Amino acid sequence: MNTRFFSGLALALSAATASFALAQSPSAASPANAPTAAATTAPVAAPSSSAAAQAEKTVEGTIKKLVSKKKEIYVIPSAGGKKMEFYFPENAQFVKAGQPVGFDALKEGQKVRVTYTQKGKRLNPSKAEILE
């Protein structure tokens, strides 16, 4: 009885191994260019243009105007270009000489580096670093 049991077990194991091997290789009946299981785990395509628009950017410039009540600053970029308007949210960071400071540390005429994302025409700042 033991011999018959082990023979049946060996036969079942052999069949399972063969089935597994066939499942792992493309079928001869399938087209040569059909995607395999490995192809379904290919890397995700590059971000869409809307995702690229959300990429974090920085600008260095001089504070032209500051509106404390609204946590708003207008920056003239050092590299030239149009004045940029930033409204800082409550969770925005302000840094001077590597140390955290409050919005009130910002002054007109200061050089700053603002980190932001852009959605449409709106500039969404997350950080302002005082450079001088």
C-alpha positions as a LaTeX table, in Angstrom:
\begin{tabular}{lrrr}
\hline
Residue & $x$ (\AA) & $y$ (\AA) & $z$ (\AA) \\
\hline
Met1 & 0.00 & 0.00 & 0.00 \\
Asn2 & 2.85 & 2.41 & 0.74 \\
Thr3 & 4.38 & 1.79 & $-2.67$ \\
Arg4 & 1.13 & 2.56 & $-4.43$ \\
Phe5 & 0.70 & 5.76 & $-2.33$ \\
Phe6 & 4.18 & 7.06 & $-3.13$ \\
Ser7 & 3.82 & 6.15 & $-6.83$ \\
Gly8 & 0.57 & 8.14 & $-6.97$ \\
Leu9 & 2.16 & 11.05 & $-5.13$ \\
Ala10 & 5.16 & 11.07 & $-7.49$ \\
Leu11 & 2.84 & 10.99 & $-10.51$ \\
Ala12 & 0.74 & 13.87 & $-9.14$ \\
Leu13 & 3.87 & 15.91 & $-8.34$ \\
Ser14 & 5.24 & 15.28 & $-11.82$ \\
Ala15 & 1.97 & 16.41 & $-13.44$ \\
Ala16 & 1.81 & 19.53 & $-11.27$ \\
Thr17 & 5.41 & 20.44 & $-12.17$ \\
Ala18 & 4.69 & 20.00 & $-15.88$ \\
Ser19 & 1.54 & 22.14 & $-15.63$ \\
Phe20 & 3.48 & 24.86 & $-13.82$ \\
Ala21 & 6.24 & 24.82 & $-16.45$ \\
Leu22 & 3.69 & 25.12 & $-19.26$ \\
Ala23 & 1.96 & 28.02 & $-17.49$ \\
Gln24 & 5.29 & 29.86 & $-17.24$ \\
Ser25 & 6.13 & 29.61 & $-20.97$ \\
Pro26 & 4.12 & 31.09 & $-23.83$ \\
Ser27 & 1.87 & 28.59 & $-25.60$ \\
Ala28 & 2.87 & 27.45 & $-29.06$ \\
Ala29 & $-0.67$ & 28.31 & $-30.16$ \\
Ser30 & $-0.38$ & 31.96 & $-29.03$ \\
Pro31 & 1.05 & 34.63 & $-31.35$ \\
Ala32 & 4.76 & 35.25 & $-31.04$ \\
Asn33 & 4.24 & 38.90 & $-30.11$ \\
Ala34 & 1.57 & 38.28 & $-27.45$ \\
Pro35 & 2.47 & 39.81 & $-24.08$ \\
Thr36 & 3.72 & 37.38 & $-21.44$ \\
Ala37 & 3.21 & 37.58 & $-17.70$ \\
Ala38 & 6.51 & 39.47 & $-17.41$ \\
Ala39 & 5.28 & 42.11 & $-19.84$ \\
Thr40 & 2.32 & 42.94 & $-17.60$ \\
Thr41 & 4.71 & 44.09 & $-14.88$ \\
Ala42 & 6.54 & 46.56 & $-17.13$ \\
Pro43 & 7.37 & 49.99 & $-15.71$ \\
Val44 & 4.62 & 52.60 & $-15.67$ \\
Ala45 & 4.66 & 55.14 & $-18.48$ \\
Ala46 & 6.13 & 58.61 & $-17.92$ \\
Pro47 & 3.93 & 61.10 & $-16.04$ \\
Ser48 & 1.35 & 62.93 & $-18.08$ \\
Ser49 & 1.78 & 66.60 & $-18.87$ \\
Ser50 & $-0.64$ & 67.53 & $-16.06$ \\
Ala51 & 1.55 & 65.64 & $-13.57$ \\
Ala52 & 4.61 & 67.39 & $-14.96$ \\
Ala53 & 2.88 & 70.73 & $-14.40$ \\
Gln54 & 2.66 & 69.78 & $-10.71$ \\
Ala55 & 6.44 & 69.32 & $-10.43$ \\
Glu56 & 8.07 & 71.37 & $-7.72$ \\
Lys57 & 9.88 & 74.49 & $-8.99$ \\
Thr58 & 11.96 & 77.23 & $-7.41$ \\
Val59 & 12.49 & 80.88 & $-8.23$ \\
Glu60 & 14.97 & 83.36 & $-6.80$ \\
Gly61 & 14.17 & 87.02 & $-6.77$ \\
Thr62 & 13.43 & 90.17 & $-4.81$ \\
Ile63 & 10.26 & 90.81 & $-2.80$ \\
Lys64 & 8.59 & 93.73 & $-4.55$ \\
Lys65 & 5.47 & 93.87 & $-2.38$ \\
Leu66 & 4.30 & 92.13 & 0.79 \\
Val67 & 0.74 & 91.86 & 2.18 \\
Ser68 & 1.00 & 90.46 & 5.73 \\
Lys69 & $-2.75$ & 89.95 & 6.34 \\
Lys70 & $-3.01$ & 87.62 & 3.34 \\
Lys71 & 0.47 & 86.02 & 3.68 \\
Glu72 & 1.04 & 87.24 & 0.14 \\
Ile73 & 4.27 & 88.33 & $-1.57$ \\
Tyr74 & 5.10 & 89.55 & $-5.05$ \\
Val75 & 8.53 & 88.51 & $-6.33$ \\
Ile76 & 10.52 & 89.93 & $-9.25$ \\
Pro77 & 12.62 & 87.00 & $-10.57$ \\
Ser78 & 16.41 & 87.59 & $-10.66$ \\
Ala79 & 16.56 & 85.88 & $-14.06$ \\
Gly80 & 14.05 & 88.36 & $-15.44$ \\
Gly81 & 10.46 & 87.89 & $-16.34$ \\
Lys82 & 7.08 & 88.88 & $-14.96$ \\
Lys83 & 6.31 & 89.57 & $-11.33$ \\
Met84 & 5.17 & 86.40 & $-9.54$ \\
Glu85 & 2.38 & 86.39 & $-6.94$ \\
Phe86 & 2.47 & 83.91 & $-4.04$ \\
Tyr87 & $-0.21$ & 83.29 & $-1.38$ \\
Phe88 & 1.29 & 81.13 & 1.39 \\
Pro89 & $-0.87$ & 78.46 & 3.06 \\
Glu90 & $-0.80$ & 77.89 & 6.83 \\
Asn91 & 1.60 & 74.93 & 6.51 \\
Ala92 & 4.20 & 76.86 & 4.45 \\
Gln93 & 7.78 & 76.96 & 5.71 \\
Phe94 & 9.87 & 80.12 & 6.07 \\
Val95 & 13.64 & 79.82 & 6.54 \\
Lys96 & 16.47 & 82.27 & 7.20 \\
Ala97 & 20.09 & 81.13 & 7.58 \\
Gly98 & 18.89 & 77.52 & 7.80 \\
Gln99 & 16.58 & 78.27 & 10.74 \\
Pro100 & 12.77 & 78.31 & 10.69 \\
Val101 & 11.22 & 81.77 & 10.97 \\
Gly102 & 7.72 & 83.20 & 10.64 \\
Phe103 & 6.15 & 84.99 & 7.68 \\
Asp104 & 6.85 & 88.27 & 9.53 \\
Ala105 & 10.60 & 87.77 & 8.86 \\
Leu106 & 9.94 & 88.57 & 5.18 \\
Lys107 & 10.50 & 92.22 & 4.15 \\
Glu108 & 10.15 & 94.16 & 0.90 \\
Gly109 & 13.46 & 94.38 & $-0.94$ \\
Gln110 & 14.78 & 91.05 & 0.43 \\
Lys111 & 16.15 & 88.38 & $-1.86$ \\
Val112 & 14.24 & 85.10 & $-1.51$ \\
Arg113 & 14.04 & 81.62 & $-2.99$ \\
Val114 & 10.45 & 80.37 & $-3.24$ \\
Thr115 & 9.60 & 76.70 & $-3.75$ \\
Tyr116 & 6.22 & 76.15 & $-5.41$ \\
Thr117 & 4.07 & 74.06 & $-7.71$ \\
Gln118 & 1.94 & 75.45 & $-10.51$ \\
Lys119 & $-1.61$ & 74.46 & $-11.37$ \\
Gly120 & $-2.85$ & 76.40 & $-14.36$ \\
Lys121 & $-1.93$ & 80.01 & $-13.66$ \\
Arg122 & $-2.00$ & 79.57 & $-9.87$ \\
Leu123 & 1.35 & 79.38 & $-8.06$ \\
Asn124 & 1.17 & 77.30 & $-4.86$ \\
Pro125 & 4.18 & 78.04 & $-2.63$ \\
Ser126 & 5.33 & 75.65 & 0.08 \\
Lys127 & 8.54 & 77.33 & 1.23 \\
Ala128 & 10.30 & 80.71 & 1.18 \\
Glu129 & 13.99 & 80.99 & 2.05 \\
Ile130 & 15.40 & 84.42 & 2.85 \\
Leu131 & 18.76 & 84.69 & 1.04 \\
Glu132 & 20.14 & 87.87 & 2.65 \\
\hline
\end{tabular}
